[in-house]
Amino acid sequence: MTHPVPYPVQLADAIARQLGQLADHLAQLPPPQAAQVIARVLDPDNGVLGGVTHLVATGSVFAKDQAERGALPAEVWLALGRASNELSDITLDLDEHTDTLQHVGAQPATTAAKPPAPAPLVVRRHR
């Protein structure tokens, strides 16, 4: 007899599916709407990235407790702790850009008569 899947596992699966759906929608959206979605995803307090960061930090606390009991290798706790710290740093770095994304998202799509000049993404050094 199989065991029923606990609700939190089902919830994690559903969230993963919804994130995939969101990414699919994002690829299809016009730039202002895509910018709005990205700004909401990056919101450190209420966005997806902040939520994932909090989830990984909570997982790190769990893994630490389990590692101290000998149920998990310490490497699992260390890896989750490192991931939590890195996600936190990334969240802070990206938070600097959410206002810009919100501003772009608030612009009507048809107001620009002339599109802005593209910015170089790679700076090449001359030898």
N, C-alpha and C positions, 0 to 999 in steps of 0.2 A: 504494500500500500504506500502510495506517495504521500508526502507531507504537504499540506497547503502552504503556498508561498505567503509569508507574512506581509502585512500591509506596507511596512516601510520599504521592503524590497520591491513590491509592486509600484510604490510611489517613485522610487529611484528609477525604475525602468520607464515609467510614464514620463518623468522629467527628461530623461535622456532622449526619448522619442520626440518630445515637444521641442527640445533644443535642436534636433535635426530638422524638424519642420520649420522652426524659426530661421535657421540658416538657409533652407531652401527658399523661403519667402524673401529673405533679405537679398538674395541673389537676383530676385525679380523686381524689386522695388525701385521706383524712381529715386534719384539721389536725395531729395529732401526727406522723404519718408525713411529711407535707409539710414540717414544721419540721425533721425529721431529714434529709431530702433536701437542703433548702436549706442547713442547717448543713454538710453534707459538701461541697456545691458551693462554699461560701464559704471552706472551710478553706484558709488561705493557703499551707500547705505541701504538702498532698496533694489539694486540691480542684480542681475544674474551673477556677474563676476564677484560682487561683494558677498552674495549668498554662497557661491561655491567656495570662496575663501574662508568664510565662517564654517562651512561644512568640513573642509579639510582640516581646519584648526581643531574642530571638535573631534574629528577622527584621530588627530594627533594625540589629544588628551586621552582618548580611549586606548590608543596603541601604547602610550606610555604606561598606563595602568596595567594593561595586559602583559607588557614586556617585564614590568617589575614583578609580576606574578609568575613569570616564566612561560606564559601561554603563547607569547609571540616573541620572535627574535627582536633584539634591540634595533636591528637594522630597519625593521618596518617602522618603528617609532621615529627613528632618526630621519628616514626618508619622508615620512608624512610631515614631520616638523620642518624639514628643509622646504618641502613643497608649500607648506603653509606660509613660511616666511617669504618665499619668492613670490607667491601669489599676492601677498600683502604689499610687497614692494611694487609689483606690476600694477596693482589696483591704485596705489598712490600715484604712480607715474601717469597712468591713463586718466586719472581724475582731473589732471590739469587740462585735459582736452575736452571734457564733457560740455563745458560752456560753448566752445567753438562748434561742436557737433549740434548742440541745441539751437544755436544761432543759424547754422546752415539748414537745419530742419524746419526752422520757422520761416524761411524764405520761400516765397512762391516759386514754383518751378519755371515759370515763364517770364520772370522779371528781367533777366539778363539778356540784353540785346546782343552783347558781345561776350562770349564765354571768357572766363579768366584764363590767363596764361598758365600753362601747367608748370608746376614747380619741379625742379630736378630732384629725383629721389636718390641719385647716387652722385657723389662728388668724386671725380677722378683726379688723381695726382699726376702732374707732368714731371717726368724725370729729366 
